[in-house]
Amino acid sequence: MPYQITKKEPIETSLKKILVLGIKDATSVLSLSRGLHREQFKQARKSLKKARAVLFLLRGAIPDEKFGEEEKTLRDLSRTFREVREAYVTEEVFQRFCNDNKNKVQDEDIKEITHFLVAKCAENVDKVFQKEKKLKEAIGLLTAAMERIPEIKIKGDIWESIEEAIRSIYSECAELGDFCQDSDDENTIIAWRKAVKFLHVELDFFEEGFSSEIKKWNRKLLELSDCLGEFQDLTMIQDQLDEGKKEIKNKKSLDEVVQLIKSRKKSLKKIAREIGREVFSQKPKAFMKQFSSATLQWFKAA
């Protein structure tokens, strides 16, 4: 697997390769720009996420100025990819939601809403690609970043850097999860999802060395990420429908759909809270002890 660390080479070499590969894949997609299928953009966005995750794993082992420069580049570019992703998935998310609720909504009733969202999707995609100058600048930034990677010098114990990065994001996930147990603030719930997703991306690099306990735990983490991801997508749809109140004439159907979305989001919050309590039941220090003894030691034995 190109995005996984193995025993076949030093950990430093593997991480640098993943960092370069993630940037390279994202650059390839931006170079093609318009005409790409949404799936290609999804894959490129995932590649960029993996590159950012590797950079954070190396944070404690590379000079601060190097980390700051590369992280800002990848973070800014990640926003561009997120805009593309959200523009593309609007129709997809709504159709999936309607299919899940086909006994409650009729195609004829939601036709106008669907047309509105499809038009909104096309409009948003066009907006992203109208930023051609921005995309060209992004290609230049990515290419330059890719060329700088081999120059990054690792200092100190790379395993300490990895452990600190994972402990830090685990702590953030646990803190946000605790807050979301009693809060309905949607921005915080979405922030929790982003942190959980990032933790999952970081941990997946080490999957080959997972113990059976960590594998089981990681599956629950992914379940939590998917649950929160659905909440985030439905919030995006709800926001767009709120913007379209004046344009959509069938107010009765619009109100029914919005109520169904709110009901599903309420259920998702309940599910996420239950999973979150289970997934983050351990203190960060205890989790890292379990993770390191089983996983990092496996790689150190290479």
Legacy VTK file of the C-alpha trace (Angstrom):
# vtk DataFile Version 3.0
C-alpha trace
ASCII
DATASET POLYDATA
POINTS 302 float
0.000 0.000 0.000
1.593 3.328 -1.074
0.173 5.228 1.905
1.195 2.767 4.593
4.379 2.365 6.577
6.021 -1.052 6.453
9.030 -2.763 7.971
10.790 -2.788 4.596
12.378 0.639 5.072
13.155 3.144 7.847
10.140 4.983 9.234
11.634 8.333 8.162
11.888 7.140 4.546
8.300 5.856 4.527
6.870 9.071 5.947
8.760 11.270 3.495
7.579 9.077 0.604
3.961 9.387 1.745
4.359 13.159 2.095
5.739 13.495 -1.443
3.166 11.075 -2.886
0.250 12.919 -1.282
1.432 16.245 -2.688
2.182 14.699 -6.090
-1.292 13.156 -6.388
-2.961 16.440 -5.445
-0.801 18.331 -7.966
-1.783 15.948 -10.758
-5.476 16.568 -10.165
-5.122 20.344 -9.987
-3.161 20.286 -13.240
-6.092 18.620 -14.993
-8.665 20.850 -13.207
-11.944 21.174 -15.137
-13.404 18.019 -16.604
-12.387 15.792 -13.736
-14.849 13.376 -12.258
-15.812 14.094 -8.659
-14.233 10.800 -7.548
-10.818 12.002 -8.720
-11.152 15.123 -6.614
-12.206 13.026 -3.639
-9.096 10.887 -4.012
-6.851 13.920 -4.429
-8.332 15.510 -1.312
-7.633 12.322 0.617
-4.035 12.406 -0.653
-3.611 15.968 0.570
-5.054 14.990 3.966
-2.520 12.193 4.244
0.296 14.599 3.387
-0.843 17.000 6.140
-1.165 14.132 8.612
2.420 13.023 7.914
3.654 16.576 8.373
2.044 16.655 11.831
3.600 13.299 12.723
6.998 14.815 11.880
6.303 18.117 13.636
8.498 17.428 16.656
11.349 16.140 14.499
11.721 18.959 11.950
12.651 22.652 12.385
9.719 24.893 13.341
10.164 27.199 10.357
10.032 24.247 7.956
6.879 22.904 9.583
5.187 26.309 9.542
5.961 26.935 5.871
4.797 23.540 4.597
1.761 23.295 6.904
0.421 26.689 5.773
0.772 25.653 2.126
-1.077 22.378 2.642
-3.751 23.953 4.874
-4.556 26.678 2.330
-4.732 24.140 -0.480
-6.904 21.872 1.618
-9.503 24.658 1.751
-9.602 24.775 -2.054
-10.145 21.032 -2.202
-12.868 21.266 0.440
-14.699 23.841 -1.685
-14.552 21.469 -4.651
-15.694 18.528 -2.551
-18.669 20.397 -1.090
-19.674 21.696 -4.514
-19.613 18.197 -5.952
-21.321 16.217 -3.185
-24.402 18.409 -2.616
-26.624 16.480 -5.036
-25.107 13.142 -4.021
-25.757 13.683 -0.296
-29.332 14.859 -0.860
-30.201 11.924 -3.115
-28.826 9.472 -0.573
-30.836 11.160 2.165
-34.031 10.994 0.065
-33.448 7.315 -0.709
-33.113 6.636 3.011
-36.432 8.421 3.553
-38.329 7.291 0.438
-41.309 6.204 2.534
-41.590 9.782 3.845
-40.814 11.872 0.759
-42.182 11.520 -2.765
-40.089 12.218 -5.868
-42.720 14.600 -7.199
-42.726 16.601 -3.966
-38.957 17.049 -3.842
-38.402 17.614 -7.580
-38.127 21.384 -7.179
-35.774 21.050 -4.205
-33.587 18.609 -6.138
-33.434 20.960 -9.130
-32.444 23.831 -6.852
-29.620 21.826 -5.249
-28.376 20.505 -8.613
-28.244 24.069 -9.947
-26.510 25.200 -6.759
-23.994 22.387 -7.148
-23.190 23.380 -10.752
-22.917 27.034 -9.745
-20.516 26.243 -6.906
-18.343 24.012 -9.094
-18.097 26.844 -11.628
-17.128 29.290 -8.886
-14.259 27.060 -7.813
-12.960 26.596 -11.327
-13.274 30.285 -12.119
-10.420 30.708 -9.681
-8.082 29.411 -12.374
-5.338 31.749 -11.229
-5.671 30.372 -7.711
-5.454 26.804 -8.997
-2.338 27.605 -11.029
-0.768 29.205 -7.979
-1.670 26.091 -6.014
0.145 23.891 -8.519
3.248 26.053 -8.154
3.080 25.910 -4.359
2.621 22.151 -4.339
5.451 21.571 -6.797
7.801 23.750 -4.742
6.753 21.995 -1.531
7.357 18.595 -3.096
10.868 19.620 -4.125
11.641 20.791 -0.577
10.640 17.550 1.162
13.959 15.697 0.617
15.755 18.670 2.206
13.845 18.325 5.480
16.235 17.063 8.125
14.901 14.864 10.908
16.185 15.759 14.371
15.919 13.764 17.584
13.799 10.653 18.062
11.183 10.428 15.308
9.098 8.079 17.458
8.769 10.758 20.129
7.440 13.113 17.471
4.937 10.502 16.257
3.725 9.704 19.765
3.327 13.379 20.674
1.374 14.101 17.464
-1.041 11.214 18.041
-1.425 11.996 21.753
-2.164 15.633 20.944
-4.906 14.927 18.385
-6.358 12.168 20.607
-6.572 14.702 23.464
-8.285 17.212 21.181
-10.817 14.570 20.058
-11.536 13.568 23.659
-11.985 17.190 24.798
-14.301 18.048 21.907
-16.206 14.815 22.519
-16.703 15.717 26.177
-17.974 19.154 25.204
-20.364 17.692 22.604
-21.914 15.366 25.194
-23.803 18.355 26.604
-23.705 20.830 23.725
-25.740 21.057 20.515
-23.421 23.659 18.992
-23.101 22.506 15.392
-19.764 24.191 14.743
-18.240 22.283 17.666
-19.738 18.991 16.478
-18.256 19.577 13.016
-14.898 20.498 14.592
-15.081 17.195 16.489
-15.613 15.367 13.219
-12.590 17.025 11.605
-10.385 16.102 14.568
-11.661 12.497 14.625
-11.069 12.155 10.877
-7.544 13.531 11.208
-6.757 11.093 14.027
-8.026 8.216 11.907
-5.846 9.295 8.967
-2.759 9.491 11.211
-3.363 6.082 12.779
-4.041 4.346 9.462
-0.389 4.730 8.434
0.491 2.208 11.149
-2.268 -0.315 10.448
0.190 -3.081 9.619
1.399 -3.068 13.219
-1.993 -2.810 14.966
-2.803 -5.232 17.772
-6.239 -6.896 17.669
-7.447 -4.487 20.382
-6.313 -1.419 18.457
-7.877 -2.777 15.247
-11.211 -3.154 17.013
-10.892 0.330 18.548
-9.949 1.833 15.170
-13.090 0.395 13.569
-15.188 2.179 16.197
-13.243 5.392 15.517
-14.107 5.090 11.810
-17.750 4.456 12.736
-17.722 7.676 14.764
-16.087 9.579 11.900
-18.729 8.351 9.420
-21.554 9.276 11.794
-20.202 12.791 12.319
-19.470 13.063 8.586
-23.128 12.425 7.773
-24.078 15.097 10.324
-21.681 17.553 8.648
-23.032 16.814 5.155
-26.658 17.188 6.242
-25.781 20.502 7.900
-24.339 21.655 4.568
-27.589 20.677 2.790
-29.698 22.348 5.478
-27.704 25.586 5.109
-28.194 25.561 1.329
-31.936 24.952 1.673
-32.102 27.815 4.152
-30.471 30.049 1.530
-33.017 28.855 -1.048
-36.153 29.603 0.972
-37.145 32.465 -1.318
-36.459 30.543 -4.538
-38.177 27.262 -3.641
-41.938 27.702 -4.102
-43.112 24.408 -2.614
-42.829 25.546 1.011
-44.704 22.537 2.378
-42.242 20.032 0.901
-39.303 22.221 1.878
-40.468 22.340 5.504
-41.010 18.564 5.544
-37.518 17.886 4.171
-35.886 20.296 6.630
-37.721 18.637 9.531
-36.547 15.203 8.347
-32.972 16.494 8.158
-33.224 17.940 11.672
-34.643 14.649 12.966
-31.835 12.630 11.373
-29.217 15.015 12.755
-30.705 14.627 16.222
-30.372 10.832 15.925
-26.808 11.150 14.630
-25.838 13.311 17.612
-27.180 10.682 19.994
-25.306 7.886 18.183
-22.078 9.929 18.034
-22.223 10.699 21.747
-22.629 7.006 22.595
-19.751 5.937 20.334
-17.617 8.862 21.518
-17.959 7.865 25.166
-16.740 4.376 24.273
-13.951 5.399 21.891
-12.446 8.065 24.160
-13.004 6.335 27.497
-9.230 6.121 28.066
-7.079 9.046 29.121
-4.578 10.104 26.405
-1.629 8.744 28.385
-3.278 5.334 28.848
-4.257 5.142 25.181
-0.738 6.008 24.018
0.735 3.353 26.293
-1.526 0.734 24.728
-0.907 2.027 21.203
2.870 2.346 21.546
3.502 -0.996 23.208
1.583 -2.855 20.521
2.117 -0.771 17.397
5.203 1.413 17.525
7.269 -1.353 19.092
6.287 -3.579 16.171
7.788 -1.059 13.743
10.841 -0.436 15.904
11.601 -4.136 15.661
12.131 -3.767 11.913
LINES 1 303
302 0 1 2 3 4 5 6 7 8 9 10 11 12 13 14 15 16 17 18 19 20 21 22 23 24 25 26 27 28 29 30 31 32 33 34 35 36 37 38 39 40 41 42 43 44 45 46 47 48 49 50 51 52 53 54 55 56 57 58 59 60 61 62 63 64 65 66 67 68 69 70 71 72 73 74 75 76 77 78 79 80 81 82 83 84 85 86 87 88 89 90 91 92 93 94 95 96 97 98 99 100 101 102 103 104 105 106 107 108 109 110 111 112 113 114 115 116 117 118 119 120 121 122 123 124 125 126 127 128 129 130 131 132 133 134 135 136 137 138 139 140 141 142 143 144 145 146 147 148 149 150 151 152 153 154 155 156 157 158 159 160 161 162 163 164 165 166 167 168 169 170 171 172 173 174 175 176 177 178 179 180 181 182 183 184 185 186 187 188 189 190 191 192 193 194 195 196 197 198 199 200 201 202 203 204 205 206 207 208 209 210 211 212 213 214 215 216 217 218 219 220 221 222 223 224 225 226 227 228 229 230 231 232 233 234 235 236 237 238 239 240 241 242 243 244 245 246 247 248 249 250 251 252 253 254 255 256 257 258 259 260 261 262 263 264 265 266 267 268 269 270 271 272 273 274 275 276 277 278 279 280 281 282 283 284 285 286 287 288 289 290 291 292 293 294 295 296 297 298 299 300 301
